[in-house]
Structure formats: C-alpha cells, structure tokens
Amino acid sequence: MAHTGEKRKRENEEENNGNVSTNAEANVQHPLSGFELKAVLRESARDKTIFLHGKVSSGSENCNDAVIILEKTPFQMDTVSSLLKNDPELKLQLKNDIYGVYHLSPSPELNEIKTTVICPASEKHIKKYLQQEVYVIHETEDDYKAITLPYIESQSFSIQWVYNILEKKAEAERIVYENPDPTNGFVLIPDFKWNQKQVEDLYLIAICHQRGIRSLRDLTVDHLPLLKNILEEGKEAILKRYSIHGNKLRIYLHYQPSYYHLHVHFTVLGHDAPGSSVERAHLLCDVIQNIESNPQYYKTRTLTFALREDEALLKKFKELRDI
C-alpha cells in the first residue's frame, strides 16, 4: 500500500491472533534475546525508520522469525534545552562562512529509539515491510462484488486484538474516550505510531463497537449516527484531553483498510501521517455528506486505492482485469 512508516497501527498485530500479554509476562524474556539479522526489508531516511527481518533463537515461546522496526523518536520540547546544555560533544562536518554542520552525540536518555518487535512474524508480516512497487486500482462496483468482497470473505484476517480492546481485555488503560453504545458507540485510543509525548504528531484511532462493518463499502444511511458520533465526540474528547481544536485535525478512513473492522483515524494537520495520501484517505466529513446525498454512494462509487506488488488482492485483480 502507499503508506509508510506504514502502519504500526495495532495494524502490526493483525496476525498475532489477539494474544494479550501483561507487563509481567513481557519481562520474563528479553524480546531480542539471541537476535540474528537476516535482511534489511526497507528503510526511510525521511521517516528515520528501518525495518529488519531476523531470527530469535532463544526464549520460552520458541520465537523464530521476527520483524524489528527501529524509529528515531521525535524531539520533545522539555528535553531540547538539556540536549544543548553543558557543551555537548560536537563533531564538525562542514564549515562555510556563517554555516556550520556538526554531528551531536546526546546522552542515552535523550537518544531513545522506538523499537517495535513482531514475533513470531509470519510470511505476510515480512512481505508487508519489503520495499515494493505500488499500483493504482480503480475499483468499480462490479469489481468489488466479483474480486474484492470474495477475497475478503476467503481470508482469515484475525482481528481478535480489536475485540480485546473493545472488551477491555487489552489496552484498557490507554482508552481516551468511549461511547459504550453497541450500535452507535466507539472507543478512542492512541495509535501505536504515536508515543504520546508531544501533540505535534498526535495520532488516535476510533474503533466502532458494532461488528460486521468492514469498510467504506458497507456504509449506508443506517451508519450515519455512528459516523457523526465518531466525528463530533472524537473532536470533543481530543479537545478536552489534548487542547487541540477540531479545525486542526485530519479525520479520515482508509480504503483499503489495514484490517476489516470499521475504524477512523485522527491526526493533527501538521503531521505527515502514514496513510494520509489521497489514494487512500477519505475524510470522514466528506463520507458523511456523500451518504447523506446518496445513501448508496459507497455501494456504487468507483473507489481508487493503491496495492503493493506482493498483495494477494492485487494478484486477484490481475487475474480478472488488465492492470
């Protein structure tokens, strides 16, 4: 997909069968014990991120393949002054008139690297993070019925981790807001791509309680109360918790989504969030207006999205259409 740093959205957990670990369990074995690097799957200089494939040779869980995501953490306003105090070590790289370029070596506590460990990692996880060609698909109503929907129904996408959140079996302490209504309610929770240390890259996800809504294609006028609740209550909750007004938020859905249970993304406008590009993101306010003007809008509309070379859905399109 045309999304980078691309989705560590609980999205990284989509095949982990919803297993829940407590902090005590996580401390039993170092997650990188015996790690042996096999390949660099992808790296992004812009996002300061690298994706690695390796083997973990020890541990009670008999973990074998693993995907490691290393990401430089954003600067924090309360630590920047500490970074430059007491004559930090600087190595001159270039000097020209008033311009000087240096390498600065900060102390360990100011030089954290966010590390995401997916273990055991399936073949799908490994392929997901490989650098690959991307193709634009224009999916008609007939394409959805003949290609996409049968593909979705034939796959065993595990979203147990989503149900764990909704049932408060996992991440309950991270919930920012909840409307508990089983039909028109949702849970608002920080996305794992956001470290919650600064609001400049704020990223939250609203996950609806109602099951069976897989994507934009399922939305009708019956879902307008749910969508409006997510839009308005989500903005109110973020204003109350983070003092960010709704006119500074980008609120959107993905198509295709990373997992087939309806969820909505909340990011700040100044943050170049993964998956916010035009071929994937659909603004929630536009979605609501489209359905109000035509209740069958997303049933009949041709939708455009991007697929990566290795994705099974692309292979299905190639089998039945000239891509």
N, C-alpha and C positions, 0 to 999 in steps of 0.2 A: 504494500500500500504506500501511497505517497504521504507517509507520516514518519517522522524520525524518532529521535531520542525517544523513539516511536513507541510510545506506549508502554509505559511501565504501569499503566493503569492497572491496578489489580488485574489488568489485562495480561500481565505476565503470569497470572495464576490460573489462566483459563483451562489448563490441562492438569492442574495439580490435584484434581479430584476433591477440591474443597477441604483438604486436610487443615485442621486448626492446631497450632502449637502454642503452648503457653510460654512465657518468658523462661520459666524453669527448664522446660524441655529444650528450649533453644540454647541454653547454656551448657548442656550436657556435652556436646561435641562441637569443636570449632568447625564452622561450615566450610572452611578452606583447608582443612587438615589433609595433607598429602596431595594437594592440588598440583596437577601437571598440565601445563599449557599445551594444547594441540594446535590451535589456529586462532588467528585474529579474524573474526567474522566481518567486522565493519568498524570504522572509526569516523568521527565527525569533528573536524577542527572547529567548526562554528559552534557546536554544542558542547565542546570539551568532553566528549564521551567516547568510550571504546567498548566494543562487545567482544568477549572472548569465549572460546569453546575449550573445555579442558576435561580432565578426569580427576575424580576424587577417589583415592584408593583406600581410604580408611573411614571408619565410622560405623556405628551400630545399625544405620539404616541401609548399609550396603550401596551407598550412592555411587554411581558410576559417571555417566556423562553429566556435565554441568555447564551452564551458561553464566558467565560473570559479566556484569555491566558496571563499569567504573565511570563515574561522572564527577567532574570538579564542581564543588558546591559554590553557589553564588556568594558574593561579598555580603556581609552583614554590617549595617551602619554602626552598631555598637562595638564592633571589633576593628574597624578600619583604622581608627586612631592608634590602637595598640599595635597594629601592623607596622606603622611607620615610626613608632617611638624608639628611643634608645639606640639610635644609629644602626638600623638593621643591615645585615650583610648584603652588599650590592656588588654585582659583577658587571663591569662596563662592557657593553656590546657594540655601541656606536656613539660617537660624539661629533656633532656638526653644528657649529655656532651655538644657538641657544637650546638646541635639541640634544638630549641625552637619552639613550636606551640602555636599560640595565636589566639584569636578572636579579630578582629579590628572593631570598630564601627565608620564608617565615618560620616561626616556631611551630612545632607539630600541632598544637591546639588550634592554630589558625590556618592549618593546611589540610583540612579534612577532605577525604574523597568518599562520596556516597557510593556504596557498594551493594549491588543487588545480586543475590545468589539464587539461581533457579536450579534446584537439584532434588530429585533426578530430572534431567532435561530430556524431553522427547525429541525425536527427529524433527517434529513440527516446530518446536522451540528453536532448535539450532538453525533450521532453514529461515525462520522468521527474521532472524537478525543478520542474515547474509546480505551483502550488497548485491542488488539485482536490478535488472531492467524493469521499468514500470510502464504499463499500458493503460490508456483511457478506454473505458467501456461506456457505451450509451445503451442503457438497459430499457427496452420498451416494456409495455405491459405484458405482451406475449412472451418476451424474453424471461421476465420474472416468473411467469407461470410455468414455462417449459424448461428453464435452466436453473435459475437461482433458487426458487422455492423447493424443487425436488432435491437440489444439492443440500440445502439447509436441513431438510427433513431426513436425508440419508446419513447425515453426520451425527456423531455422538459428542457434541460440544458440551463439555462439563461446565455448568455454571453453579455448582453446589456452593462455591465460595460466595456467590451473590446471595444465595438463600441463607448462608451462615451470617452474613451481615444483616439482612432483613430480620432474621430471627434472633439476632444479638448473641449468636454463638461465637462470633469473632468480631473484633474491632469495635465493640460497643462503646468503649471509652473514647473513640475517635469521632463519634457522631456529633455533628454540629447542630443539626436540627432534624426533627421528624414530625411528619403529619401521619398518624397511625392508621388513617382510613384505608381499609383493604382495597378499595376500588380507585379512589382519587388521591391517595396519600403516597408519600415517598420518604426516603432517607437522604439527607445531605451529608456527605462525608469527604474529607480531603483525599485527593488523588495521591497515589504514592510518588508521583513525579514531583510533588511539592513537599519541601522539607519543613514547611510551616514556620520558618524562622524569619521570613520577611514577606510582606504582602505584594512586593513588586512582581512576583511570579506566582501569585495565588492561583490555585487550581483545585476546584472541588467537583464532585460528581453527585448528581441527584439520581437515585435508583428507585424506580417506582415499585410499590408493593404489589400491584396487580401483575399476575403472571400470565404468560401467553402473548404479550405484546413483544414481538421480536424486533421490529424495526419500523422505519418510516412507512413502509409498505402496508403495515397493519393499521395505521392510524385512520380514524374516521371521526365524524362529529361526536360520537359517543365518548371519545377520549379528550374532548376539549376541556371539561372541568379539571381533569388530571393535569393537562399541559399548562393551563392557566394557573393552577396551584403551584406547580413547579416554578413557573416564571415569577409570579408575584411573591410567594412565600420564600422562595430561594433568595430573591433580591433582598427582602426584608431581613432574613436571617444573616446574610453576609454583611449588610449594613450594621446590624446590631453587634455582631461578633467582631468584624474587622474594620468597621467605619469606612467601607467602600460603597459608594452610591451605585445604583443600578445603571446609570448612564456611563459608568466606567467599566462595565462588564461585557464580555463577549459570551453569549449564552446560546448553545448550539447542540445539535445532534449530529452524529456521524452516519453516513451511508457509503459503503457498507460499514456496519459497526464492528467493533472488535469482538463483542460477544452478543448473543441474540437474546437479550433481555433489555427492555427499554431503559435507557439512561441518558441524562443530559449533562453536558459539560459547562462549567462556569470558570472562565479565566478573565484576568484583567486585560484591558485593551493594549496596554504597553508591553505585554508579554507575548513573544512569538511562540505560542504553544504548539507542540507537535499535533498534527492532525487538524489544524485550523485553516488549511488551504481550501480554495474554492471548490476543488473537485471532490471534497469530502465533507465539509462542514455545511450544515443547514441551520440558519438562525432560527431559534425557537419562535420568536415573534412572527417571522415570515411563515413558519409552518402553521401556526395558529390561524393567521389571516388566510392562507391558502385553503385550509379546510373549511373555514367559515364561508368563503366564496364558492367553494365546490367540495361538498362532503366526500366525493370520490377522487379528489385530486391525487393523492398518493397511490391510489389503486391503478390509475390510468396514465399518470405522467411518465414520460421518459426521464429516467434519472441517470446522471453521469457520475462515474466514480473511477478510481484507479485501482489496478490489481498488479501485484508483483509477479515476476516470471514464474516462480515456483508454486503459486497458489492454485489449489485444486479447482477453484471456481473459474479461474482463467482457462484452465485446460478444458473445462466443460463448455465454455463459450467458444473456444477454438474448434471443438468437435462439431458444434452445431451452427457456427457462424464464421464468416470471413473476418478475422480480426487483423 
